[in-house]
Amino acid sequence: MKTQITYFLILFILFKTNTVIAQQYHLDVEGDVKVRGNLDIHSGDDSTSIYIGYETGKNTVPPFSFGAQNTFVGSKSGVNNTDGRFNSFFGYETGLMNLTGNFNSFFGHESGLNNTIGYRNTFMGYQSGGLNINGYDNAFFGQNSGFRNTSGKENTFIGQNSGLFNTIGFQNVFLGKSSGNFNRAGSSNVFLGYDAGSNNRSGNKNIMIGAEANTLDTSQHSSIAIGYNAKVDCSNCAVLGGTGSDAVKLGIGVDSPTTVLMLLAPGSTHPVGITQNQVAGTAAMEFTTTDNSGQQATRLIMRGNADLREIEFYRGGRGAETLTMILKGDSGNVGIGTSNPGYRLQVGVNGDGSQARANAWNTFSDGRWKKNIEPILDPTEKLMSVSGYYYHWIEGIDETRQVGVIAQEVEEVLPEAVSTDTEGFKSVDYGKLSVLVIEAVKEQQEMISDQQAEIKALKQEMAELKKLLKTHMDQGSD
């Protein structure tokens, strides 16, 4: 081992247990060195600081009232420090440009390289916080984390390249490799996961949780995306899960949701499911309920586009369900027991035996709503043109004998009581036939009254004739 030691240092080591390396001494060692006891290494004018490495802390200005209390280890670490105190720099050129920054801890090759007056920073990793100048209260962990930060403050970046391009953004939390790596001026963001929030540049108050969870615009604010590959494309919006194979189902109160959203209130046993999907090529929203076995019990579908708008109600299990009611949004027609109601309210279809019951069915009839009021002429003649029949339905499950009229016969004399659907099939409003009956009865009653008057007159004439005949016969007998 080749050793060059000054004369005074040799004497000091021989007679003292403790070894002091003062600034006026130089120790050049080539090979191994073993030191037993205490090793006191400090700046000659500042016993509170330790500078180890080529030109470390060489420009620090002494003396300090209480010592600089710096620890610089590594070639040129803290080389430009003048008044900075309470700093710990470990690694090649760590804190190289620091002048007056205090309470900093830089660990790793060129970490905190350009920091001049920034304070209370902790940078750990190769070039972490490398370009920071006056940013403070930052914590960067990982290679190149916060590398371009200049004046950003109160940030926490953990992971390789996390917050890499951040310059002035503040109060951000980026956790995960490349998380928030392109953020520049955005503040108060939380990005957790690999590449999370990497598309953000200047947006504020965003929350991205999950690998590759991201904004689609560089300046969105108050956006939330949660889940792998979740993407949000508007401010003040929240997205849960990705799309396609990355889509998720959300359960509240359930552990195995089967719909996009499934809810189960405390104390309840039957969850409610909500799903958005394509039904017959149309975007639809579905609400489902379940039975005791967990199978679908009922389903409500709302669907629509520019050409179709409907609300449908089903009962029964999926694949074996029955349509019970439908509301056609384009026409406003409601169908019960039919999928294609041709009227504002239609119950069933021909031949299915559908029945409806009510205490009353009231029809708008106030005279103040009507105009062009005309009497019905020849009601009896019209009524005589309509016949009543017994019949059976050609199609349908109802095989019982029916009674009614033929729509075409009614249409000939009272077309106002007949309607025709889009397929040309006709229906009769039996209520309107009652008007014809009323007028026919009145007409008949007038005829009866006239006949009664005529009969009464004839009876009087007969009585007078009988009286004259009797008088004549009595005179003849005399």
C-alpha positions as CSV (number, residue, x, y, z in Angstrom):
1,M,0.0,0.0,0.0
2,K,1.3,3.4,-1.0
3,T,0.6,6.0,1.7
4,Q,1.6,9.7,1.8
5,I,1.0,11.3,5.1
6,T,2.3,14.5,6.5
7,Y,4.6,14.4,9.5
8,F,2.2,16.1,11.9
9,L,-0.6,13.7,10.9
10,I,1.6,10.7,11.6
11,L,2.3,11.9,15.2
12,F,-1.4,12.7,15.8
13,I,-2.5,9.2,14.7
14,L,0.2,7.4,16.8
15,F,-0.7,9.1,20.1
16,K,-4.4,9.7,19.9
17,T,-7.4,7.3,19.9
18,N,-9.5,9.7,17.9
19,T,-8.4,10.7,14.4
20,V,-9.0,14.4,13.4
21,I,-8.5,15.4,9.7
22,A,-8.3,19.1,9.7
23,Q,-8.4,21.4,6.7
24,Q,-4.6,22.0,6.8
25,Y,-3.8,18.3,6.5
26,H,-4.0,16.1,3.5
27,L,-4.4,12.3,3.4
28,D,-3.7,10.5,0.2
29,V,-4.4,6.7,0.4
30,E,-4.1,4.1,-2.2
31,G,-5.3,0.7,-1.0
32,D,-7.2,-0.3,2.2
33,V,-7.4,1.8,5.3
34,K,-8.7,0.6,8.7
35,V,-9.6,3.1,11.4
36,R,-10.3,2.1,15.0
37,G,-12.1,4.6,17.2
38,N,-13.8,7.8,16.2
39,L,-13.2,9.5,12.9
40,D,-13.9,13.3,13.0
41,I,-14.3,14.7,9.4
42,H,-15.5,18.2,9.0
43,S,-14.9,21.5,7.4
44,G,-12.0,23.3,9.0
45,D,-14.1,26.3,9.9
46,D,-17.4,24.5,10.6
47,S,-17.4,21.5,12.8
48,T,-21.1,20.9,12.1
49,S,-20.6,20.1,8.4
50,I,-19.1,17.2,6.5
51,Y,-17.8,17.6,2.9
52,I,-16.5,14.4,1.3
53,G,-15.5,14.4,-2.4
54,Y,-13.8,16.5,-5.0
55,E,-14.7,20.3,-4.5
56,T,-17.7,19.4,-2.3
57,G,-19.0,22.5,-0.5
58,K,-15.9,24.4,-1.3
59,N,-17.7,27.8,-1.7
60,T,-19.6,27.6,1.6
61,V,-19.1,30.9,3.4
62,P,-17.8,30.5,7.0
63,P,-18.4,31.1,9.8
64,F,-21.9,30.4,10.9
65,S,-23.2,31.2,14.4
66,F,-24.4,27.6,14.9
67,G,-22.6,26.0,11.9
68,A,-23.9,25.3,8.4
69,Q,-24.9,21.8,9.4
70,N,-24.5,20.5,5.8
71,T,-23.5,17.1,4.7
72,F,-22.2,16.9,1.1
73,V,-20.8,13.6,-0.2
74,G,-19.8,13.1,-3.8
75,S,-17.8,14.9,-6.4
76,K,-18.8,18.5,-6.7
77,S,-21.9,18.0,-4.5
78,G,-22.9,21.4,-3.1
79,V,-19.9,23.0,-4.8
80,N,-21.6,26.4,-5.2
81,N,-23.3,26.5,-1.9
82,T,-22.7,29.8,-0.1
83,D,-25.2,30.3,2.7
84,G,-27.4,27.2,2.4
85,R,-27.8,25.3,5.7
86,F,-29.2,22.0,7.0
87,N,-28.7,20.4,3.6
88,S,-27.8,16.7,2.8
89,F,-26.4,16.1,-0.7
90,F,-25.2,12.6,-1.6
91,G,-24.0,11.7,-5.1
92,Y,-22.2,13.2,-8.1
93,E,-23.0,16.9,-8.5
94,T,-26.0,16.7,-6.2
95,G,-27.1,20.2,-5.3
96,L,-24.4,21.5,-7.6
97,M,-25.9,25.0,-8.0
98,N,-27.3,25.4,-4.5
99,L,-26.6,28.8,-3.1
100,T,-28.8,29.6,-0.2
101,G,-31.4,26.8,-0.2
102,N,-31.9,25.2,3.2
103,F,-33.3,22.0,4.6
104,N,-32.8,20.1,1.3
105,S,-32.0,16.4,1.0
106,F,-30.7,15.3,-2.4
107,F,-29.7,11.6,-3.1
108,G,-28.6,10.4,-6.4
109,H,-26.5,11.4,-9.4
110,E,-27.2,15.1,-10.3
111,S,-30.3,15.2,-8.1
112,G,-31.2,18.8,-7.3
113,L,-28.5,19.8,-9.7
114,N,-29.8,23.3,-10.4
115,N,-31.4,24.1,-7.1
116,T,-30.3,27.5,-6.0
117,I,-32.7,28.9,-3.4
118,G,-35.3,26.1,-3.1
119,Y,-35.8,24.8,0.4
120,R,-37.3,21.8,2.2
121,N,-37.0,19.6,-0.8
122,T,-36.3,15.9,-0.8
123,F,-35.1,14.5,-4.1
124,M,-34.0,10.8,-4.4
125,G,-32.9,9.2,-7.6
126,Y,-30.9,9.9,-10.7
127,Q,-31.5,13.5,-11.8
128,S,-34.6,13.8,-9.6
129,G,-35.5,17.5,-9.3
130,G,-32.5,18.1,-11.5
131,L,-33.7,21.5,-12.8
132,N,-35.4,22.7,-9.7
133,I,-34.4,26.3,-9.0
134,N,-36.6,27.8,-6.3
135,G,-39.4,25.2,-5.9
136,Y,-39.9,24.2,-2.2
137,D,-41.5,21.6,-0.1
138,N,-41.3,19.0,-2.9
139,A,-40.7,15.3,-2.6
140,F,-39.4,13.5,-5.7
141,F,-38.5,9.8,-5.6
142,G,-37.3,7.9,-8.6
143,Q,-35.1,8.4,-11.7
144,N,-35.9,11.7,-13.4
145,S,-38.9,12.3,-11.1
146,G,-39.7,16.0,-11.2
147,F,-36.6,16.6,-13.3
148,R,-37.9,19.8,-15.1
149,N,-39.5,21.3,-12.0
150,T,-38.3,24.8,-11.6
151,S,-40.5,26.6,-9.2
152,G,-43.3,24.2,-8.6
153,K,-44.0,23.7,-4.9
154,E,-45.5,21.2,-2.5
155,N,-45.5,18.4,-5.0
156,T,-45.0,14.7,-4.3
157,F,-43.7,12.6,-7.3
158,I,-42.9,8.9,-6.8
159,G,-41.8,6.7,-9.6
160,Q,-39.5,6.8,-12.6
161,N,-40.3,9.9,-14.8
162,S,-43.2,10.8,-12.5
163,G,-43.8,14.6,-13.0
164,L,-40.9,14.6,-15.4
165,F,-41.9,17.8,-17.2
166,N,-43.6,19.6,-14.4
167,T,-42.3,23.2,-14.2
168,I,-44.5,25.4,-12.1
169,G,-47.4,23.1,-11.1
170,F,-48.0,22.8,-7.4
171,Q,-49.6,20.6,-4.8
172,N,-49.7,17.6,-7.1
173,V,-49.4,13.9,-6.1
174,F,-48.1,11.6,-8.8
175,L,-47.5,8.0,-7.9
176,G,-46.3,5.4,-10.4
177,K,-43.9,5.3,-13.3
178,S,-44.5,8.1,-15.8
179,S,-47.5,9.3,-13.8
180,G,-48.2,13.0,-14.7
181,N,-45.0,13.0,-16.6
182,F,-46.1,15.7,-19.2
183,N,-47.8,17.9,-16.6
184,R,-46.3,21.4,-16.8
185,A,-48.5,23.9,-15.0
186,G,-51.4,21.8,-13.7
187,S,-51.9,22.0,-10.0
188,S,-53.8,20.1,-7.2
189,N,-53.9,16.9,-9.3
190,V,-53.8,13.3,-8.0
191,F,-52.5,10.7,-10.5
192,L,-52.0,7.1,-9.1
193,G,-50.8,4.3,-11.4
194,Y,-48.5,3.7,-14.3
195,D,-48.8,6.5,-16.9
196,A,-51.8,7.9,-15.0
197,G,-52.6,11.5,-16.0
198,S,-49.8,11.5,-18.5
199,N,-51.8,13.5,-21.0
200,N,-52.5,16.4,-18.6
201,R,-50.5,19.6,-19.3
202,S,-52.3,22.4,-17.5
203,G,-55.5,21.0,-16.0
204,N,-56.1,21.4,-12.3
205,K,-57.9,19.4,-9.6
206,N,-58.0,16.2,-11.6
207,I,-58.0,12.7,-10.1
208,M,-56.7,9.7,-12.2
209,I,-56.5,6.4,-10.5
210,G,-55.3,3.3,-12.3
211,A,-52.7,2.4,-14.9
212,E,-53.2,4.6,-18.0
213,A,-56.2,6.4,-16.5
214,N,-56.1,9.7,-18.3
215,T,-57.8,12.8,-19.5
216,L,-58.3,13.2,-23.2
217,D,-57.8,16.9,-23.2
218,T,-54.7,18.5,-21.9
219,S,-56.4,21.2,-19.9
220,Q,-59.4,19.6,-18.3
221,H,-60.2,20.4,-14.7
222,S,-62.0,18.7,-11.9
223,S,-62.2,15.4,-13.9
224,I,-62.1,11.9,-12.4
225,A,-61.2,8.7,-14.1
226,I,-60.9,5.5,-12.0
227,G,-59.8,2.1,-13.4
228,Y,-57.4,0.6,-15.8
229,N,-57.4,2.6,-19.1
230,A,-60.2,4.8,-17.9
231,K,-60.5,7.9,-20.0
232,V,-62.5,11.2,-19.2
233,D,-63.1,13.8,-21.9
234,C,-64.8,16.7,-20.1
235,S,-64.3,18.9,-17.1
236,N,-66.3,18.3,-14.0
237,C,-67.0,14.7,-15.1
238,A,-66.3,11.4,-13.5
239,V,-65.6,8.1,-15.3
240,L,-65.4,4.6,-13.8
241,G,-63.7,1.9,-15.8
242,G,-62.5,1.8,-19.3
243,T,-64.3,0.8,-22.5
244,G,-64.8,-2.4,-24.4
245,S,-62.9,-5.2,-22.6
246,D,-61.8,-2.8,-19.9
247,A,-65.3,-1.8,-18.9
248,V,-66.4,-2.6,-15.4
249,K,-69.6,-3.4,-13.5
250,L,-70.3,-1.4,-10.3
251,G,-71.9,-3.0,-7.3
252,I,-73.2,-1.0,-4.3
253,G,-74.1,-3.4,-1.6
254,V,-73.4,-6.4,-3.8
255,D,-70.2,-8.3,-4.4
256,S,-71.0,-9.8,-7.8
257,P,-72.8,-7.2,-10.0
258,T,-74.3,-8.6,-13.2
259,T,-75.3,-5.2,-14.7
260,V,-73.4,-2.0,-15.3
261,L,-74.7,-0.7,-11.9
262,M,-76.3,-2.9,-9.3
263,L,-77.8,-1.6,-6.1
264,L,-78.8,-3.3,-2.9
265,A,-79.9,-1.3,0.0
266,P,-79.1,-2.4,3.6
267,G,-81.7,-5.0,4.8
268,S,-82.9,-5.7,1.2
269,T,-82.5,-9.1,-0.5
270,H,-83.3,-8.2,-4.1
271,P,-80.9,-5.9,-5.9
272,V,-81.8,-3.5,-8.7
273,G,-79.7,-3.5,-11.8
274,I,-79.1,-0.7,-14.4
275,T,-77.6,-1.4,-17.8
276,Q,-76.9,0.7,-20.9
277,N,-76.6,-1.4,-24.1
278,Q,-77.9,-1.8,-27.6
279,V,-81.4,-3.2,-28.1
280,A,-82.3,-4.0,-31.7
281,G,-79.6,-1.6,-32.8
282,T,-80.8,1.2,-30.6
283,A,-79.1,2.7,-27.5
284,A,-81.1,1.6,-24.4
285,M,-81.1,2.0,-20.7
286,E,-82.3,-1.0,-18.7
287,F,-83.6,-1.4,-15.1
288,T,-84.0,-4.9,-13.7
289,T,-85.2,-6.5,-10.5
290,T,-84.5,-10.0,-9.3
291,D,-86.5,-12.7,-7.6
292,N,-85.5,-14.9,-4.6
293,S,-83.2,-17.0,-6.7
294,G,-81.3,-14.0,-8.1
295,Q,-82.9,-14.3,-11.5
296,Q,-84.5,-11.5,-13.4
297,A,-88.1,-10.8,-12.3
298,T,-88.9,-7.6,-14.2
299,R,-87.2,-5.4,-16.7
300,L,-87.8,-1.8,-17.8
301,I,-86.1,-0.7,-21.1
302,M,-85.9,2.9,-22.2
303,R,-84.4,3.2,-25.7
304,G,-84.4,5.8,-28.5
305,N,-82.7,7.5,-31.3
306,A,-83.8,9.9,-34.0
307,D,-86.3,7.4,-35.4
308,L,-87.4,5.4,-32.3
309,R,-88.3,6.3,-28.8
310,E,-89.9,3.7,-26.5
311,I,-90.3,2.6,-22.9
312,E,-90.9,-1.2,-22.5
313,F,-92.0,-3.2,-19.4
314,Y,-91.2,-6.9,-19.2
315,R,-91.9,-9.6,-16.6
316,G,-90.2,-13.0,-16.3
317,G,-86.7,-14.3,-16.7
318,R,-84.3,-13.2,-19.4
319,G,-84.9,-15.2,-22.6
320,A,-88.4,-16.1,-21.5
321,E,-89.8,-12.7,-20.6
322,T,-93.2,-11.3,-21.7
323,L,-93.8,-7.8,-22.8
324,T,-96.5,-6.4,-20.6
325,M,-96.6,-2.7,-21.5
326,I,-95.1,-0.3,-24.0
327,L,-95.0,3.5,-24.5
328,K,-94.3,4.7,-28.0
329,G,-92.5,8.0,-27.7
330,D,-93.0,9.1,-31.3
331,S,-96.8,8.8,-31.2
332,G,-97.5,8.7,-27.5
333,N,-99.4,5.5,-27.9
334,V,-99.5,3.1,-24.9
335,G,-99.9,-0.6,-25.4
336,I,-100.8,-3.2,-22.8
337,G,-100.3,-6.7,-24.0
338,T,-99.2,-5.5,-27.5
339,S,-95.9,-4.4,-28.9
340,N,-97.3,-2.1,-31.5
341,P,-100.3,0.0,-30.2
342,G,-102.1,1.8,-33.0
343,Y,-104.1,4.0,-30.6
344,R,-103.3,6.3,-27.7
345,L,-104.2,3.3,-25.5
346,Q,-104.5,-0.2,-26.8
347,V,-105.2,-3.3,-24.6
348,G,-104.2,-6.6,-26.3
349,V,-104.6,-7.6,-29.9
350,N,-107.5,-9.2,-31.8
351,G,-108.2,-12.7,-30.6
352,D,-106.1,-12.7,-27.4
353,G,-109.1,-12.4,-25.1
354,S,-107.8,-9.3,-23.4
355,Q,-110.2,-7.5,-21.0
356,A,-110.1,-4.3,-19.2
357,R,-112.2,-3.2,-16.2
358,A,-113.0,0.2,-14.6
359,N,-115.6,1.9,-12.5
360,A,-116.1,4.5,-15.2
361,W,-114.7,5.8,-18.5
362,N,-115.4,9.4,-19.0
363,T,-115.2,11.1,-22.4
364,F,-114.7,14.8,-23.0
365,S,-118.1,16.2,-23.9
366,D,-118.6,19.7,-22.6
367,G,-120.5,21.8,-25.1
368,R,-118.1,24.7,-24.6
369,W,-115.4,22.6,-26.3
370,K,-117.5,21.9,-29.4
371,K,-118.4,23.7,-32.6
372,N,-120.2,22.9,-35.8
373,I,-122.9,21.1,-33.9
374,E,-125.4,19.3,-36.2
375,P,-128.2,16.8,-35.5
376,I,-128.0,13.2,-36.8
377,L,-130.4,12.7,-39.6
378,D,-132.3,9.5,-40.3
379,P,-130.8,7.7,-37.3
380,T,-133.3,4.8,-37.5
381,E,-132.5,4.2,-41.2
382,K,-128.8,4.2,-40.3
383,L,-129.3,1.9,-37.4
384,M,-131.3,-0.5,-39.5
385,S,-128.3,-0.8,-41.9
386,V,-126.2,-2.3,-39.1
387,S,-126.7,-5.8,-37.8
388,G,-125.5,-7.6,-34.7
389,Y,-123.7,-11.0,-35.0
390,Y,-122.2,-13.9,-33.2
391,Y,-118.7,-14.8,-34.3
392,H,-115.3,-16.5,-33.5
393,W,-111.9,-15.0,-34.0
394,I,-109.9,-16.5,-36.9
395,E,-106.6,-16.1,-35.0
396,G,-105.6,-15.8,-31.4
397,I,-105.9,-17.9,-28.3
398,D,-109.5,-16.8,-27.4
399,E,-111.8,-19.5,-28.8
400,T,-115.0,-18.3,-27.1
401,R,-118.0,-17.1,-29.1
402,Q,-118.1,-13.3,-29.5
403,V,-120.9,-10.8,-30.2
404,G,-120.6,-7.5,-32.0
405,V,-121.0,-5.7,-35.3
406,I,-119.0,-5.5,-38.5
407,A,-116.9,-2.4,-38.8
408,Q,-117.4,-2.1,-42.5
409,E,-121.3,-2.0,-42.0
410,V,-120.9,0.7,-39.4
411,E,-118.5,2.7,-41.5
412,E,-121.2,2.9,-44.3
413,V,-123.6,4.8,-42.1
414,L,-121.5,6.2,-39.2
415,P,-117.8,6.5,-40.3
416,E,-117.0,8.6,-37.3
417,A,-117.3,5.4,-35.1
418,V,-114.7,3.5,-37.2
419,S,-110.9,3.8,-37.3
420,T,-108.4,2.1,-39.5
421,D,-104.8,1.2,-38.4
422,T,-101.7,1.4,-40.5
423,E,-102.2,-2.1,-41.8
424,G,-105.8,-1.4,-42.9
425,F,-107.6,-3.2,-40.2
426,K,-110.7,-1.5,-38.8
427,S,-112.0,-1.0,-35.2
428,V,-115.3,0.3,-33.9
429,D,-116.0,2.7,-31.1
430,Y,-119.1,1.1,-29.6
431,G,-119.6,4.1,-27.4
432,K,-120.4,6.3,-30.5
433,L,-123.0,3.8,-31.6
434,S,-125.0,4.7,-28.6
435,V,-125.5,8.2,-30.0
436,L,-127.1,6.6,-33.1
437,V,-129.3,4.4,-30.8
438,I,-130.4,7.5,-28.8
439,E,-131.5,9.4,-31.9
440,A,-133.1,6.3,-33.4
441,V,-135.1,5.8,-30.2
442,K,-136.1,9.4,-30.2
443,E,-137.2,9.2,-33.8
444,Q,-139.2,6.0,-33.1
445,Q,-140.7,7.7,-30.0
446,E,-141.9,10.6,-32.2
447,M,-143.4,8.1,-34.6
448,I,-145.1,6.3,-31.8
449,S,-146.4,9.6,-30.4
450,D,-147.7,10.5,-33.8
451,Q,-149.3,7.1,-34.2
452,Q,-150.8,7.3,-30.7
453,A,-152.3,10.7,-31.6
454,E,-153.6,9.3,-34.8
455,I,-155.1,6.3,-33.0
456,K,-156.7,8.6,-30.5
457,A,-158.3,10.7,-33.3
458,L,-159.5,7.5,-35.0
459,K,-161.0,6.3,-31.8
460,Q,-162.9,9.6,-31.5
461,E,-164.1,9.3,-35.0
462,M,-165.2,5.7,-34.4
463,A,-167.0,6.7,-31.2
464,E,-168.8,9.5,-33.1
465,L,-169.7,7.2,-36.0
466,K,-171.0,4.6,-33.5
467,K,-173.1,7.3,-31.9
468,L,-174.5,8.5,-35.2
469,L,-175.1,4.9,-36.3
470,K,-177.0,4.2,-33.1
471,T,-179.1,7.4,-33.5
472,H,-179.9,6.5,-37.1
473,M,-180.9,2.9,-36.2
474,D,-183.0,4.2,-33.3
475,Q,-184.9,6.5,-35.7
476,G,-185.5,3.8,-38.2
477,S,-187.1,1.5,-35.7
478,D,-189.6,4.2,-34.9
